[in-house]
């Protein structure tokens, strides 16, 4: 049953790829030189947490780690896969964290959104140092540092081979960057939502605290909701479930994992509707 789901996911991705494929002037002007490596997906949305960019230091951006991540993302782009990215901001400020306990929730969430813009600009700089083109699109308008988010423009950037980073979440308080990732993935018609985390999949308990935690190779969104697993917030899970968007959760600690997932290797946990 598990293998069948992975096969169906591959078939769905191939169908979407054939539907989108066009021989056009725009395709001939792609700004990313494609290599011979195979990409299972035509377009993906990658969710990166802010804490991951801090690389264990707890605050700020780790320069060595973010450059390593940028190199991996560049490898994915060069494989021929169009990639959009949503970054969190927990390495600077989180609206629901203890540091915001006495703040108005809306004000705290706005501060969290601005934190994601800082991470987006840092990641953009690292990606552009690999020689690729990258655009930051913000849900909150700030023309001096980022483009405003416009769906059609974002899709056009992707079609031209540019990497697009979506910053400032959804632009609305009370919605997490997980929800933003789910929303942007559906808006750009991504084949799959990839969530890179510090663990290698979904477990029935925290594997860092419970040595007997059992990993799910495959699970449905409904089972996540029923079991109360802290994979994503319930709004993001429900959004993916209602729109049949598959998701793969995997570890980003091992070098090259992002490309391996793109190429169809079974890593992490597959979540289906």
BELJOLIN-V351422 format. One record per residue. N is the residue number from 1. RES is the residue in one small letter. PHI is phi as a letter, one per 20 degrees, with the letter a starting at -180 (NA if undefined). OMEGA is omega in whole degrees, -180 to 180 (* if undefined). D_LAST is the distance of its C-alpha to the last C-alpha in whole Angstrom. Layout:
# BELJOLIN-V351422
N|RES|PHI|OMEGA|D_LAST ; N|RES|PHI|OMEGA|D_LAST
This chain:
# BELJOLIN-V351422
1|x|NA|-180|14 ; 2|x|f|180|14 ; 3|x|f|-180|16 ; 4|x|f|-180|14 ; 5|x|f|178|11 ; 6|x|f|178|13 ; 7|x|f|179|15 ; 8|x|f|178|12 ; 9|x|f|179|11 ; 10|x|f|180|15 ; 11|x|f|178|16 ; 12|x|f|-179|13 ; 13|x|f|179|15 ; 14|x|f|178|18 ; 15|x|f|179|18 ; 16|x|f|179|17 ; 17|x|f|-179|20 ; 18|x|f|-180|23 ; 19|x|f|-177|22 ; 20|x|e|-170|23 ; 21|x|f|177|26 ; 22|x|c|172|29 ; 23|x|e|-173|33 ; 24|x|b|178|34 ; 25|x|f|-179|37 ; 26|x|f|-179|34 ; 27|x|f|-179|32 ; 28|x|f|-178|36 ; 29|x|d|179|36 ; 30|x|g|-176|33 ; 31|x|e|178|35 ; 32|x|d|177|33 ; 33|x|f|-177|35 ; 34|x|e|175|32 ; 35|x|e|-177|33 ; 36|x|e|-179|32 ; 37|x|f|-175|29 ; 38|x|e|176|26 ; 39|x|d|-179|23 ; 40|x|f|-175|20 ; 41|x|d|176|18 ; 42|x|e|-176|20 ; 43|x|b|-179|19 ; 44|x|c|172|17 ; 45|x|d|-179|17 ; 46|x|d|178|19 ; 47|x|d|177|19 ; 48|x|d|179|22 ; 49|x|e|177|23 ; 50|x|f|-180|27 ; 51|x|f|180|28 ; 52|x|f|-179|27 ; 53|x|f|177|30 ; 54|x|f|176|32 ; 55|x|l|175|32 ; 56|x|n|-179|33 ; 57|x|f|176|36 ; 58|x|n|-178|34 ; 59|x|b|177|35 ; 60|x|n|-178|36 ; 61|x|d|177|35 ; 62|x|e|-173|36 ; 63|x|f|-179|37 ; 64|x|f|-177|37 ; 65|x|f|-177|33 ; 66|x|f|176|32 ; 67|x|f|177|34 ; 68|x|f|177|33 ; 69|x|f|179|29 ; 70|x|f|178|31 ; 71|x|f|178|32 ; 72|x|f|179|28 ; 73|x|f|178|27 ; 74|x|f|178|30 ; 75|x|f|179|29 ; 76|x|f|-180|26 ; 77|x|f|-179|27 ; 78|x|f|178|30 ; 79|x|f|179|28 ; 80|x|o|-179|27 ; 81|x|e|175|24 ; 82|x|e|-172|23 ; 83|x|c|171|22 ; 84|x|d|-175|22 ; 85|x|c|170|22 ; 86|x|d|-180|22 ; 87|x|d|175|24 ; 88|x|e|-179|24 ; 89|x|c|-175|28 ; 90|x|f|178|28 ; 91|x|f|176|31 ; 92|x|d|-178|33 ; 93|x|b|178|32 ; 94|x|c|-174|29 ; 95|x|f|-178|29 ; 96|x|d|-179|28 ; 97|x|e|-178|30 ; 98|x|f|-179|34 ; 99|x|f|-180|36 ; 100|x|d|-171|35 ; 101|x|f|-178|35 ; 102|x|d|-178|38 ; 103|x|e|171|37 ; 104|x|f|-175|36 ; 105|x|f|-179|32 ; 106|x|f|179|32 ; 107|x|f|180|34 ; 108|x|f|179|33 ; 109|x|f|177|29 ; 110|x|f|176|31 ; 111|x|f|177|33 ; 112|x|f|178|30 ; 113|x|f|179|29 ; 114|x|f|176|32 ; 115|x|f|179|32 ; 116|x|f|178|29 ; 117|x|f|177|31 ; 118|x|g|179|33 ; 119|x|f|-179|31 ; 120|x|f|180|30 ; 121|x|f|178|33 ; 122|x|f|180|34 ; 123|x|f|177|31 ; 124|x|g|180|32 ; 125|x|f|-180|36 ; 126|x|f|-180|35 ; 127|x|f|-179|33 ; 128|x|f|176|36 ; 129|x|f|175|38 ; 130|x|e|179|36 ; 131|x|n|-179|37 ; 132|x|d|178|34 ; 133|x|e|-178|34 ; 134|x|b|178|32 ; 135|x|c|172|31 ; 136|x|d|178|30 ; 137|x|c|-175|29 ; 138|x|d|176|29 ; 139|x|f|173|28 ; 140|x|d|-174|31 ; 141|x|f|174|34 ; 142|x|b|-167|36 ; 143|x|f|-177|38 ; 144|x|f|-174|40 ; 145|x|c|-177|37 ; 146|x|b|174|34 ; 147|x|f|172|33 ; 148|x|f|-180|32 ; 149|x|f|173|28 ; 150|x|c|-172|28 ; 151|x|g|-177|25 ; 152|x|f|178|27 ; 153|x|f|178|29 ; 154|x|f|179|26 ; 155|x|f|179|25 ; 156|x|f|176|28 ; 157|x|g|-179|29 ; 158|x|f|180|26 ; 159|x|f|179|27 ; 160|x|e|176|31 ; 161|x|n|179|29 ; 162|x|e|174|30 ; 163|x|e|-178|27 ; 164|x|d|176|26 ; 165|x|d|-180|26 ; 166|x|e|-176|25 ; 167|x|d|178|27 ; 168|x|m|176|27 ; 169|x|l|176|24 ; 170|x|e|-176|23 ; 171|x|n|-178|27 ; 172|x|c|176|26 ; 173|x|f|179|27 ; 174|x|m|178|24 ; 175|x|d|-177|21 ; 176|x|e|175|21 ; 177|x|f|172|20 ; 178|x|f|177|17 ; 179|x|f|177|16 ; 180|x|f|179|19 ; 181|x|f|179|17 ; 182|x|f|-179|13 ; 183|x|f|-179|16 ; 184|x|f|179|18 ; 185|x|g|-180|15 ; 186|x|f|-180|14 ; 187|x|f|-179|18 ; 188|x|e|180|19 ; 189|x|l|178|16 ; 190|x|f|178|15 ; 191|x|f|-176|14 ; 192|x|b|174|12 ; 193|x|d|179|13 ; 194|x|d|178|15 ; 195|x|d|-180|16 ; 196|x|e|-176|20 ; 197|x|c|179|21 ; 198|x|e|177|24 ; 199|x|d|-171|22 ; 200|x|e|178|20 ; 201|x|q|-179|17 ; 202|x|d|179|15 ; 203|x|c|178|18 ; 204|x|f|176|18 ; 205|x|b|-180|21 ; 206|x|f|-178|23 ; 207|x|f|179|24 ; 208|x|f|-179|27 ; 209|x|d|-177|29 ; 210|x|d|-179|28 ; 211|x|f|-179|29 ; 212|x|e|179|27 ; 213|x|f|-178|23 ; 214|x|d|-179|21 ; 215|x|e|174|18 ; 216|x|e|175|15 ; 217|x|f|180|15 ; 218|x|b|-179|11 ; 219|x|b|178|9 ; 220|x|e|178|5 ; 221|x|f|180|6 ; 222|x|f|178|7 ; 223|x|f|177|10 ; 224|x|f|180|11 ; 225|x|f|-178|12 ; 226|x|f|-178|13 ; 227|x|e|180|15 ; 228|x|m|-179|16 ; 229|x|f|-177|16 ; 230|x|e|180|17 ; 231|x|e|175|15 ; 232|x|b|177|15 ; 233|x|f|-172|16 ; 234|x|f|179|14 ; 235|x|f|179|14 ; 236|x|f|180|13 ; 237|x|f|-180|10 ; 238|x|f|180|10 ; 239|x|f|178|10 ; 240|x|f|-179|8 ; 241|x|f|-177|5 ; 242|x|f|-177|8 ; 243|x|d|175|8 ; 244|x|l|178|5 ; 245|x|e|179|7 ; 246|x|f|-179|7 ; 247|x|c|175|9 ; 248|x|c|178|12 ; 249|x|d|-174|14 ; 250|x|b|-180|18 ; 251|x|e|176|22 ; 252|x|d|-179|24 ; 253|x|f|-180|27 ; 254|x|e|-179|28 ; 255|x|g|176|29 ; 256|x|n|-177|27 ; 257|x|f|-179|24 ; 258|x|f|180|22 ; 259|x|f|179|24 ; 260|x|f|179|23 ; 261|x|f|179|19 ; 262|x|g|-178|20 ; 263|x|e|174|22 ; 264|x|n|179|19 ; 265|x|f|-178|20 ; 266|x|f|177|18 ; 267|x|c|175|19 ; 268|x|m|-177|17 ; 269|x|c|177|13 ; 270|x|e|178|10 ; 271|x|d|-179|7 ; 272|x|c|179|4 ; 273|x|f|*|0
